[in-house]
């Protein structure tokens, strides 16, 4: 007698992959929580990563990509803040906001398809 009931094979082999992909997508999309609640875009990805990293080790590289982007965007935001005195920083902030939304959506969609996508322009590599 087999270990699985008929029709359960797909759940045993693909269930974890689908769940990993789904949670990886949530980690990418969680950056956008900062638009609704200040600092949530920083806290929520860390919480999701810490809660699920032992159950779903496949989300760890996605969390590292997201956290590296968060650190990079803080550096970019500091530069934009300094450049605000020259008015250029305002456009920098707009570009940074747009890039964050685009990168989160593209990263989340690719994560849901089982792909790891490094965000372009990431200069800070705290996590590997």
Order of alpha helices (4+ residues) and beta strands (2+ residues): alpha-alpha-alpha-alpha
